[in-house]
Amino acid sequence: MANEMPVLLVASKVKESIKEHGCNTAGDALDALNGWVHWLIEQATKRAEANGRKTVKGHDFLIMG
């Protein structure tokens, strides 16, 4: 599909981490997590730009309510 987002995750590492917590990974879990990572990046870049920066910093990823 043309609308697919590039994968930003190492699937084996994500699955390994989930397994270490005693759970299995469903087929759609990695796609959902990848989508969330893309959203986080989008929000962080918007926050950096809103603060007059081109550099994304760690605190730009914090979700503030």
Sequence and secondary structure as in RCSB ss.txt:
>XXXX:A:sequence
MANEMPVLLVASKVKESIKEHGCNTAGDALDALNGWVHWLIEQATKRAEANGRKTVKGHDFLIMG
>XXXX:A:secstr
 TT     S HHHHHHHHHHTT    TTHHHHHHHHHHHHHHHHHHHHHHTT SS  GGGG    
